[in-house]
Amino acid sequence: MTPPPATITAIPADRLTVAAVQAEPVPGDVAGNAATAARLVARSAEQGARIAVLPELFLPAYHPPTLAADPAGTDVVTDEDRTVDDARLTPLCEAAVAGGVTVVVGAAVRHPDGQRTISSLVVGRGGEVRVGYDKQQLWGGERELFSPGTRGATLLLDDWRLGLGICYDGCFPEHGRAAAADGAHGYLCPSGYLAGSAHRRDLYYPARALDNTMYVVFANSVGGADPWRFNGGAAVYDPEGRPLARGADTGEQVLVATLDPAQLAATRAAHSMLADRLPDQGPTRRTVLA
């Protein structure tokens, strides 16, 4: 199915300062990892960030053996309206309120119908927690533990529209384009890239930025033990795919950058792929014999 033509939305009026976080969670320790996330959110706020993005599955840690062995202990539970009430997240909620920061953080989520998803929780500046997005493109063995999400999501923050993706989603140009088609100015991608994948890590996300002339915020875990050792490289990319902030392959870091409406407008004026995209480039193809 061909995505609809992109909706070119109004450029935001004000700048938005964002934080891309890389850190090492402890497998299975949701409460402890929430406390670590709270500390990192406080650091983000101190540097002026209005939104902080933490890695994929940060709350339970991306560690499949633990996720398989203790689903009840590693999941958070959501109700029908996608709100989450979990006392283990209290420090993180308090940090969001104290710093005036919206938080996007990875979690394993159990839904009322029993399905389990890799999801991004959105912790609002008022401390409320909602399931913002469920990962649609599952990678490898994730399919044995989780169900795929069924729809995309866009986070509205001030007058910025921010598409939500998680790790492997960002490897598919169609996913970022769907966010752009919904009018996204940016694309938030909590991720879990393993050691040895730096080439792909550093190619996909700037490409999604340039493909769609939108900012990209990429968060990733660090540390861990083989085969679940992660390679950092958290970054914020401008709408032409250039890094505004870039983390090392190891070590905890909070990378802060400011998304500039003027740069977004100038890039979209100079590179008009969203406006120029043909409505359908698939079924109309013909075969040419050599």
Summary of the structure (lengths in Angstrom):
residues: 290
radius of gyration: 18.3
end to end distance: 29.4
largest distance: 66.0
contacts: 1022
relative contact order: 0.17
helix: 30%
strand: 28%
